[in-house]
Amino acid sequence: MQVMKWSTIALAVAAGSTQMAFASSQSESNGFIEDSSFDIFNRVLYMNRDFRNGASNTAGSGNGYREETGWGLRTLFESGFTQGTIGVGFDAHTLSSLALDSGRGRFGTGQFDQSSDGSAEKTQTEVGGAIKFRVSNTGLKYGSQFVGSPVFSTDDSRILPEVATGTYLVSNEIEGLELSGGRFTAMSSQTSTDRDTFELKAANIYGANYAFTDNLSAGLHYSDVEDYWKKTYLNVNWNLPIAEGQNLNFDVNGYHTKGDGQELGATDDGKGGLSTDNDLWSIAAAYGIGAHTFTVAYQRSTGDASLYNYGVDGGGTIWVANSVQYSDFVSRDEQSYQARYDLNMAEYGVPGLSFMARYIYGDNIDTGVAGEEGKEHEFDFETKYVIQSGAAKDLSFRIRSAIYRANDAQNDFYSADVNDFRFIMDYPLDVM
C-alpha cells in the first residue's frame, strides 16, 4: 500500500548530479562537526479500521473494529564528513513509540507490537547507527538505515518506520546518472524493535537512474532476495510543459518478479501449487493547470502468483500508480483504473492547504475459483495543512479516509469490506 515518505530521516547519501570536472561533494566538506545536523520528528497517528458486513477483526477480539492512537518520537543525528580524499562520518537515530489509546479488543492497526495478553505494547524504543564514507560524489553507508529504492523500500505509513541493516552505495559521478547498489541482511518492522522481524537472509540490490533531459528520466533496478524472489523494476517519467501554468506528465512503472530458491513468499497459483511469478505495471497521466491536477491511471497484474508479493524486501516496495491507502490492486490478472483530482489552495491565498480525491476500480481478478471473477473498488479522500511560519512552522495536520468495497469472490480472496480513517500530525524540528 502506498506509503508516506519521511524526508527528515531519509539516510540516503546526499550527492548531487555534478559533472566530474566540477568540485565534488567531498572536496566541499567543511568537517565532521561543521556539517552535522540533529533533527527531532514527532508523529501522532489516530487510526481506525471498521470491517463491514460482520467481518471479523482477526488481529483483535473478533469484533470487526480496530482503533488505536500512537505517538512516535524520532531523533536523527547526521554528522558531516571529515575532510580529505576519503571522508568519514557517522549517523545515529532513536525511534520511540507510546500507545496513547489502544486495547485488546481494538488492537491491530499496525502501530504497535502485541503483548502476551493480546493488547498493544505501551512503549517501545529502538536505537541504531551507521558509519559512512565518501569519495568525490560517491557515498557508502554501513549499518542501520532507511532505504528508498523501488526494489527495497522501508515503509513509513505508521508512527515509526521500518529499519534495514546492511550496506548501501550511491554514486553520482556523471551528470544526470545515479548508480546504486547494496546488500541488506535484516529488516525490522514498523511495530517491532527486533533487528530482523522478517528473518531476511540477504537482499542484494542494484539500480541506475538517468535524466536524459530536465523533463525526461528513466530508472532500472534489480533485486535478488535470497530464497524469495528476483525482481526487475523499470520506470520512465516524462514531463511535458504545455503553456504557462500548465503541464502534462506521464509516469510508467513496472515489476517483473520471478521465484528464487525456496520461494518462501509464494502464494496460491490457482492450479493447486504455489508461485511468486508476477508481472505488474502501471501508466499514469497527469494534467496540471494552476491549482488543479487531474490524473488518470491504468494498472495490470498478471502471472501465476495470486498477487504481487512484497514485504520482506520492505513494506514500501510497490512503486505503482494504483497502490493506494488500503488496496494495492495487484491480484492475479487484475486490471484497475484510477481517476484522481488534487487541489493546491496556495493559488487561492491559503498556502499549505491541499485536497485530494481519487477512485480506483479493479476487475477481471482470477480468484482461483472457476466462474468467480473478483472485483473491487476504493474511494480515497485526503486533506492536509502545513503551517507556513512561526514557532510551529512545518507542523502538519493530515486526514486520510478510504472506503474499500469488493464483491463476495474478492472478499474471500483478498479482504473484507472496510472503512479506513487516519488522522496524522507531523512536527519536524531542526535542532542544529
C-alpha positions in Angstrom: 0.0 0.0 0.0 1.1 3.5 -0.7 3.5 4.8 1.9 4.2 8.2 3.4 7.8 9.3 2.9 9.6 10.9 5.8 12.1 13.2 4.3 13.8 14.3 7.5 15.1 10.9 8.4 16.0 9.6 4.9 19.5 8.4 5.3 20.3 8.0 1.7 23.7 9.6 0.8 23.2 13.2 -0.3 25.2 13.6 -3.5 24.1 15.9 -6.3 24.3 15.2 -10.0 27.5 17.2 -10.8 29.9 16.8 -13.7 33.2 15.1 -12.9 35.1 18.3 -13.9 33.3 20.3 -11.2 34.2 20.3 -7.5 33.0 17.1 -5.8 30.8 17.0 -2.7 33.7 15.6 -0.7 36.0 18.4 -1.7 33.5 20.9 -0.4 33.2 19.2 3.0 33.5 21.5 6.0 34.2 18.8 8.5 32.7 16.2 10.8 31.1 18.6 13.2 30.7 21.6 11.0 28.3 19.9 8.6 26.5 17.9 11.2 22.8 18.1 11.9 20.3 17.0 14.6 16.6 16.6 13.9 13.6 15.6 16.0 10.5 14.3 14.4 7.1 13.8 16.2 4.2 12.0 14.7 0.8 11.4 16.3 -1.4 8.9 14.4 -5.0 8.1 15.2 -6.3 5.2 13.0 -9.4 3.1 12.9 -10.5 0.3 10.6 -14.1 -0.7 10.6 -14.7 -4.0 8.8 -18.2 -4.1 7.3 -20.9 -6.8 7.0 -19.9 -8.7 10.1 -16.3 -9.3 9.1 -14.1 -10.5 11.9 -11.2 -8.5 13.3 -8.6 -11.3 13.1 -5.9 -9.1 14.8 -8.0 -8.5 17.9 -11.1 -9.8 19.6 -13.1 -10.6 16.5 -15.5 -7.7 16.8 -14.5 -6.3 13.4 -13.3 -2.9 14.6 -9.7 -1.7 15.2 -8.9 1.7 16.8 -5.6 3.0 18.2 -3.7 6.2 18.7 0.0 6.4 19.0 2.8 8.9 19.4 6.2 8.3 17.7 9.4 10.3 18.5 12.3 10.0 16.2 15.7 11.6 16.6 18.4 11.7 13.9 22.0 12.8 14.2 23.8 13.1 10.9 27.5 14.0 11.1 29.3 15.8 8.3 32.3 14.1 6.6 35.9 14.5 7.7 38.0 16.5 5.2 40.4 14.9 2.8 40.2 12.5 -0.1 38.1 10.0 1.9 35.5 11.5 4.1 34.3 9.6 7.2 31.1 10.2 9.1 28.5 8.7 11.4 24.7 8.7 11.7 22.6 7.7 14.7 18.9 7.5 15.4 16.4 6.6 18.1 12.9 5.5 17.5 10.3 5.5 20.3 6.6 4.8 20.4 3.9 5.3 23.0 0.4 3.8 22.8 -1.9 6.6 23.8 -5.1 4.7 23.2 -5.5 1.0 22.4 -6.9 -2.2 23.9 -7.1 -5.9 23.4 -10.5 -5.6 21.6 -9.3 -2.8 19.3 -5.7 -3.9 18.6 -4.4 -4.3 15.1 -3.9 -1.1 13.2 -0.2 -1.9 12.6 1.2 0.7 15.0 2.3 -1.4 18.0 3.7 -4.8 18.8 1.3 -7.1 20.6 1.9 -8.1 24.3 1.3 -11.5 25.8 -2.3 -10.6 26.9 -3.2 -9.5 23.3 -3.1 -5.8 23.9 -0.6 -3.2 22.5 2.8 -2.8 24.0 2.7 0.6 25.8 6.2 1.7 25.0 8.9 0.7 22.6 12.4 2.1 21.8 14.9 1.3 19.2 18.5 2.7 18.7 20.6 2.4 15.6 23.5 3.8 13.8 25.6 3.7 10.6 29.1 4.6 9.6 29.6 6.3 6.2 32.3 7.1 3.8 32.5 9.4 0.9 34.9 9.8 -2.1 34.2 12.5 -4.6 30.4 12.2 -5.2 30.2 8.5 -4.1 28.9 7.6 -0.7 28.9 4.2 1.1 27.0 3.6 4.3 27.0 0.5 6.6 24.6 -0.1 9.5 21.0 0.7 10.3 19.4 2.9 7.7 16.2 3.9 5.9 16.1 2.9 2.2 14.1 4.3 -0.7 14.8 2.0 -3.6 11.9 0.8 -5.8 13.1 -2.8 -5.2 13.9 -2.4 -1.5 12.0 0.4 0.3 11.4 0.8 4.0 7.8 1.6 4.9 6.8 4.7 6.9 3.0 4.5 6.9 2.6 4.3 10.7 4.1 6.1 13.7 7.6 4.6 13.2 9.4 3.4 10.0 10.9 0.1 9.1 14.7 0.0 9.5 17.1 -2.0 7.3 20.6 -3.2 8.2 23.2 -3.5 5.6 25.5 -1.7 3.2 24.3 0.8 0.6 26.3 2.7 -2.0 25.1 5.7 -4.1 27.3 7.3 -6.8 26.7 10.5 -8.7 30.0 10.9 -10.6 28.4 11.6 -14.0 26.0 14.3 -14.6 22.4 13.0 -14.6 23.4 9.5 -13.8 22.9 7.9 -10.3 24.2 4.4 -9.7 23.3 2.4 -6.5 24.0 -1.0 -5.0 23.5 -2.6 -1.7 23.3 -5.7 0.4 20.9 -5.9 3.3 20.7 -8.8 5.9 18.0 -7.6 8.3 14.7 -5.6 8.4 12.7 -4.5 11.4 9.0 -3.9 11.1 7.1 -0.8 12.0 5.7 -2.5 15.1 8.7 -4.2 16.5 12.1 -3.3 17.9 13.6 -6.6 16.7 16.6 -6.2 14.4 15.2 -8.7 11.9 11.5 -9.1 12.2 11.1 -10.8 8.8 14.1 -13.1 9.1 15.6 -11.7 6.0 18.6 -13.8 4.8 20.0 -11.4 2.2 18.8 -8.9 -0.3 21.2 -7.7 -3.0 20.0 -4.6 -4.9 21.3 -2.7 -7.9 20.0 0.4 -9.6 20.5 3.1 -12.2 18.6 6.3 -12.7 19.4 8.7 -15.6 18.0 12.1 -16.5 18.1 12.4 -20.3 16.8 16.0 -20.0 15.2 18.1 -17.3 11.9 16.6 -18.3 12.7 13.0 -19.2 14.2 10.4 -16.9 14.3 6.6 -16.6 15.3 4.1 -14.0 16.2 0.4 -14.0 16.6 -1.6 -10.7 17.1 -5.2 -9.8 17.0 -7.2 -6.6 17.8 -10.7 -5.5 16.1 -11.6 -2.2 17.6 -14.9 -1.2 15.1 -17.8 -1.2 12.2 -15.5 -2.0 12.4 -13.9 -5.5 14.3 -11.8 -8.0 12.7 -8.5 -9.1 13.4 -6.2 -12.0 11.8 -2.7 -12.0 11.6 -0.2 -14.8 10.4 3.4 -14.7 10.1 6.2 -17.3 8.9 9.6 -16.4 8.2 12.4 -19.0 7.1 15.9 -18.1 5.7 18.0 -20.9 5.3 21.7 -20.3 2.3 22.9 -22.4 1.9 26.6 -21.6 2.3 29.0 -18.7 0.9 27.2 -15.6 0.1 24.0 -17.5 1.9 20.7 -17.9 1.3 17.1 -18.7 3.2 14.3 -17.0 3.4 10.6 -18.0 4.7 8.0 -15.5 5.3 4.3 -16.3 6.3 1.8 -13.7 6.7 -2.0 -14.0 7.9 -5.0 -12.0 8.9 -8.5 -13.2 9.1 -10.9 -10.3 10.5 -14.5 -10.6 10.7 -17.1 -7.8 14.1 -17.9 -6.3 15.3 -20.8 -4.2 12.7 -22.0 -1.8 10.2 -19.3 -2.9 9.4 -18.5 0.7 6.9 -15.8 -0.3 5.0 -18.0 -2.7 1.2 -17.7 -2.9 -1.5 -19.9 -4.5 -1.2 -20.2 -8.3 -4.8 -21.2 -8.8 -3.7 -24.7 -10.0 -3.0 -26.4 -6.8 0.6 -25.2 -6.4 2.5 -22.1 -5.2 4.3 -19.4 -7.1 5.8 -15.9 -6.8 5.9 -15.3 -10.6 4.2 -12.0 -11.4 4.3 -9.0 -13.8 2.9 -5.8 -12.5 2.9 -2.5 -14.4 1.1 0.9 -14.5 0.9 4.0 -16.6 -0.4 7.3 -15.2 -1.1 10.6 -17.0 -1.5 13.8 -15.0 -2.6 17.2 -16.3 -1.8 20.2 -14.2 -3.3 23.6 -14.7 -2.8 26.2 -12.0 -4.0 24.9 -8.6 -5.6 21.8 -10.2 -4.2 18.4 -11.2 -6.2 15.7 -12.9 -4.8 12.2 -13.1 -5.9 9.0 -14.8 -4.1 5.7 -14.4 -4.2 2.1 -15.6 -2.6 -0.9 -13.9 -2.3 -4.5 -14.8 -1.2 -7.6 -12.8 -0.5 -10.9 -14.5 1.3 -14.2 -13.7 0.9 -17.4 -11.8 1.1 -15.9 -8.3 -2.2 -14.9 -6.7 -0.8 -11.4 -6.3 2.3 -9.2 -6.4 4.4 -10.1 -3.3 6.5 -7.8 -1.2 7.2 -7.2 2.5 10.4 -9.0 3.4 12.0 -6.5 1.0 10.3 -3.6 2.6 6.7 -2.6 3.0 7.2 0.3 0.6 8.4 -1.8 -2.3 5.5 -1.2 -4.6 6.0 1.9 -6.7 3.0 1.7 -9.0 0.1 4.1 -9.6 -2.8 2.1 -8.0 -1.2 1.1 -4.8 -3.2 3.4 -2.6 -4.4 3.8 1.0 -5.9 0.3 1.5 -5.7 -1.9 -1.5 -2.8 -2.3 -4.0 -5.0 -3.7 -6.8 -2.4 -6.4 -7.6 -4.4 -9.6 -7.6 -3.8 -12.2 -10.3 -5.0 -11.0 -13.8 -6.4 -7.8 -12.3 -6.8 -4.7 -14.3 -7.6 -1.5 -12.5 -8.4 2.1 -13.4 -7.9 5.3 -11.4 -9.3 8.9 -11.6 -7.8 11.4 -9.3 -8.1 15.2 -8.5 -5.7 17.3 -6.5 -6.2 20.9 -5.4 -3.5 23.2 -4.0 -5.1 26.1 -2.2 -1.9 28.2 -2.3 -3.2 29.5 -5.6 -6.3 30.9 -3.7 -4.3 32.5 -1.0 -4.1 29.6 1.5 -0.6 28.2 1.2 -0.1 24.9 2.9 -3.7 23.7 2.4 -4.3 20.9 -0.1 -7.0 18.4 -1.0 -7.1 15.1 -2.9 -9.8 12.7 -4.0 -9.5 9.5 -6.1 -11.5 6.5 -7.2 -10.0 3.1 -8.2 -11.9 0.2 -9.8 -10.4 -3.2 -10.4 -11.9 -6.3 -12.1 -11.0 -9.4 -14.1 -9.5 -10.9 -11.0 -8.7 -14.7 -11.1 -9.7 -15.8 -7.6 -8.7 -19.4 -8.3 -12.4 -20.5 -8.2 -14.0 -21.2 -11.6 -16.7 -18.7 -12.5 -15.9 -16.4 -9.6 -14.4 -13.2 -11.0 -13.2 -10.8 -8.3 -14.0 -7.1 -8.4 -13.0 -4.3 -6.0 -13.1 -0.5 -5.7 -11.8 2.1 -3.4 -12.6 5.8 -2.7 -9.8 7.9 -1.1 -10.2 11.4 0.3 -7.3 13.5 1.8 -6.9 16.9 3.4 -3.6 18.3 4.6 -2.5 21.6 6.1 1.1 22.6 6.8 1.8 25.7 9.0 3.9 28.1 7.0 5.6 30.3 9.6 6.1 31.0 13.3 7.1 28.7 16.1 5.0 25.9 14.8 6.4 26.2 11.2 6.2 22.8 9.3 3.7 21.4 11.8 1.2 19.5 9.6 -2.3 18.0 10.0 -3.5 15.3 7.6 -6.8 13.5 7.3 -6.9 10.3 5.2 -10.1 8.4 4.6 -10.6 5.2 2.5 -13.8 3.3 1.7 -13.0 -0.2 0.3 -15.6 -2.5 -1.2 -15.4 -5.7 -3.2 -17.7 -8.5 -4.4 -18.0 -11.7 -2.4 -15.4 -13.5 -4.5 -12.8 -10.8 -3.9 -13.8 -10.5 -0.2 -12.8 -14.2 0.3 -9.7 -13.8 -2.0 -8.2 -10.5 -0.7 -10.0 -8.6 2.0 -13.4 -7.9 3.7 -15.0 -4.5 3.0 -13.6 -1.8 5.3 -13.6 1.9 6.1 -10.1 3.1 6.9 -9.7 6.5 8.6 -6.4 8.2 9.8 -5.6 11.5 11.4 -1.8 12.3 11.3 0.0 15.1 12.9 3.7 15.5 12.0 6.1 18.0 13.6 9.7 18.1 12.4 12.2 20.1 14.4 15.6 21.2 13.1 17.6 21.5 16.2 21.0 22.1 14.6 
